[in-house]
Amino acid sequence: MNLESIWSVLEETFEYLLEEYGAPAMMNAAAELNLQPGWIIWAGAIELLVSEPISTAKVMRIFPYGLASTNESHLASAAQQGYLIADGGNGYRPTEAGINAARRVLHAPDSSITHLQPISNARLQRLVDYLTRLAEASRAAPPPPPNFYLSHHRNMHPGKDAPLLVLFVFYYKELDSYRVDTHIAAWQAYDIEGHAWRMLTYIWRGEANTFDRLHEALRGGGLSRDDVAQDIQELTTRGWVREESGEYQLTAEGRKIREEAEETTNHYYFAPWACLSEKEQEDLLSLTTQLRESLRSSSK
């Protein structure tokens, strides 16, 4: 069974739910609370870290593709707004207002899909059961990679009595968290900053290949035009990227490096999927495809 095909359909199903329901609900909640830009950093840290001190170093382990200085400014801003409070050391802890705001905005997507009934409960329960087994196997997988993101994502569990579609989303994000962990382990072997690696990925995928497009794609992580220029220089110096007529392309070496990292990611990521038999993997693909197509048809 082609496990990448199963993962691709799972991604497409989640992305549909996110774009049609989850993201609008989250943005509306953030607007109602009048949250300032960068709220996703501190709100995500509150939900994921729970009782642990919140620090820039831990945020960078969860969101390693932006600038540490930008993440620190977001945490400081949250403290000024009353969502975090300095812990007397090098970090912060959430206030009651911060906990309530994080919970409201990050769980708004759950409420937005509870009315949906795209496939029968029996089939959806079977699908959730498969994802649960995959998440548990991923959590039990030996290092490498570490499962920092995955182990903390469990703190966002909506509860065993949550609607099945909400549980589907949660366990998909469990698996996605482990994929994040595995990919970080793969690219950090090249001793490169996360934002530079992200730039390489945009070029590799053909999603952005000019300076302006790369800046537009990366500025959400706090990168200025100077930062983007420095990353381009870094990738060029390594011999991974070259410029032709204002467009950036991967060199043979750059493509080799990026594809090797993807292969390493898949090697780590799909190893725990052996917990499902071939027949169960086929059933997982069938159920996920049914869910994706039912959701898509319901919006027409």
N, C-alpha and C positions, 0 to 999 in steps of 0.2 A: 504494500500500500504506500502511495506517495504521501508522506506525512506533511510535506510542504503544501500540498493541495488542500488538505484538511485545515491547516492553519490559515491559509489564504481565505477560505470560505468563512471561518470563524472571524477573521479580521473584518471582512466585508460586512458581516452581519452586525458586529459591534459598531462599526463606523456608521452604518445606516441608523442605528438607534441613537448614537451620539449626535449625529448631524441633524436628524429630524426631531429629536425629543430632548436628549440630555443637555447638549450645549446651549440651546435656547433657554431651557429652564434654569441652568446654572447662571447664565448671563443676566437673566431677569432677576434672580435672587441677589446677585452681586449689585445690580443697579438699585434694587429696593433698599439694600443696606448701605448704599453709597460708598462701596469699597473702592479704594484707590488702586491704580495699576500696580501689578505685582502681588496682588492678594493671593493668587494661586500658590505662591511660594510659601508664605507663612501659614495659610489655611491648610495646605497639604501637609506641612510639617507638623501642625497641631494634631491632625487626624492620624498620621502615620506613626508619630513618635510617642503620642499619648503622654505618659508620665516621665519620659526621658527629657533631659535638658535639650533645648533647641539651639543648635549652633550652626554657624556657616559651614563648618567642616561636615556636619551630618547632612545638611541640605545639599552640599555638593556631592555626597554619596548617592542621594536620591535623584537630584537633577544636575548631572555633571556637565551639561552642554552649554551653560552660560558662564558668565564671569563671577568669580567669588565676590568681588567688590559690589556687583549689582545685587547679589543675593543678600549680602550683609546690609546694604542700604534698604532693601525691602523689609528685613527683620527690624531694623532700627525705626523705619517708618511705622511698622505695625505697633511697636512699643509706644511711639509718640501718639498713636491713635487709641491706645488703651487695649489693644488686643493681645499684646505680650508685655511682660515685665522682666527687667534684668534680674538674673538669678544670683548676682553677687560674684559670679565667676566670669567665664567668657561666653556665657550664653543667656538664654531667655527661658521663661516658662509661660504658658498661656494663662490669661485671665479668664474669668467666667464669660466675659463678653466675647473674647476670642474663641473660646470653645463653642459657644452658641452660634457665632457667625460662621465658623468653619463647618460645623455640622449642618447648618441651614443651607449653605451654598453648595457644599459637596454632595449632599444627599438629595438635593432638588431633582437631579436626573432620575433617581429611583421613583419619586412620586410621579414623574412625568410619563412613566410607562406602565404603571400598575393597572390601567384600564385596558391594556392590550391583551388579546387572546388569539395570537397568530396561529398556533397549532394546539392540539389537544393537550390537556394536562399530563396525560400518560406519556406522550412522546416528549414533552418538555421536561418532565421529571427524569426520564431516561437520559436525556441530553445533559441535564445538570449532574446526574450521577456520574457520567463519564468524565465531565470536567472536574468534578470533585476528586475522583481517583487520580487524574493526571496532576492536579495541584498537590495532592498529598505525596505522590511519587516524586514530584519535583522538589518538594520541601525536604524529602528524605535523601535526595541525591548527594553523593559525596563531593567535596570540593576537588578541583575547581569546577565551577566558579563559586564564590560566596553567594549566599542568598539574602543579602542585606535588604533589598527592596521587597522581595517576596515575603520574608519573615515579618516585616513591618506592615505589609499590606493586610495581613490577617486582622489587624486592629480596626479595619474598616468594615468588618463583617456585618451585614444588615440584620442578622439574626436568623435562626433556622426556620422560623415561621414566616419569613419574608415571601412575597409573591415569587413564583418560579422564574419569571422573566428577570426579576431583580437579581435572583440568585445566579441565573445564567450570566448576567453582566458581571457580577462580582467574581465568579470563578474564571470567566474569560480574563478579567483584569489580574487575577492571581497568576494565570499562565503568562500574560503579557509582562507582569512584573518579573517573573523568572527569566523571560527572554531579555528584558532590559539588563538584568544581572549578568546573563551569559554574554551579551554583546559587550558590555563594559569590560568584562574580563578579557574578551578577545582583543579589543582595540587598545586597552591600556598596556598590552605587551609591547606596543610600538613607542611607548614613552612620548605621548603627544597629548596636548590639551583637548578636552572634549569638544570645544567649539571649533577647533581646527579639523577634528575628525568629522564633525557634523557637516562642515563645509565640503570636505572630500566626498561625503555621502550624497549631498545635494548634486554635486557635479557628476558623480557616478550614476545616479538615477536619472540624470538629465532634467532635474527639476529646477535648477538655477545654474547658469553658466556665464553670466556677465557680472561685473562688479556691482551694479545697482540691484540686480536680482538677488545676488548673494547677500548684500546688505539688508535688503527687505526681508529675506528669509531668516537672517540671524539676529536682527536687531531686537527681537523679543527676548533674547538672552542678555540684552544689555550691551551688545557690541556696537561700537561707533564705527564710522567709516575708517578711521585709523586702525582700529582693531581688525577689521576685515582685511585691510591692506597688509597688516602684519601676518595674518593667517595665510593669505595668498603667498606672501614671500616665504613663509615657513614651508608650505607645501611645494613651492617651486624649488627651493633650496634642497629639499629632500629628493627632488627628481620625480615627484608624484604627479605634478600638474604642469602644464605648459599653456601659454597664452598665444592665440592666433586671431588676429583681426578683432581684438576686443572680447573674445570669448575664451573661456578656460576649459581645457580638456584634460582628461587623465592621460598620462604617459602609460606605456606598457607596464612599467614598474608600479605606477600608482594603481592601475587596474588590478594587477596581480596582488598587491597588498590588500586592497579593499575586498577582493573576492576571497582571498585567504581568510580574512577576518569573518566574512559571512559563512564560510564553510566551518570555521571553528565554532561560531555561534550556533549553527545548526547541529553540529556534533554534540555540543554540550546540551543544547535545548531539547533535542528530540530523544536523547537517551532514556529519560524516564517514561517515554510513551510506550516502551516495551511492556508496561503493566497492562496494556490492552491487547487482546488477541487480534489477529488479522480481521476476523469477523466483526469484532467490536469496533475496530477502526473504521471499517466500511459502514457500520451502522451509525457511527458518530458523523461521518461525512454525509450520509443520507439525511439524518435528522437536522444537521446544521443547514444543509441546502434547502430542506423544506421550510425551515424557519426563515431563512433569508428571502426565499421567493414569496412566501406568504406575507412577510412584512412589506416587501416591495409592491406586491399586487394590491395591498390594502390602501396604498397611498395614491393609486391611479384613479 
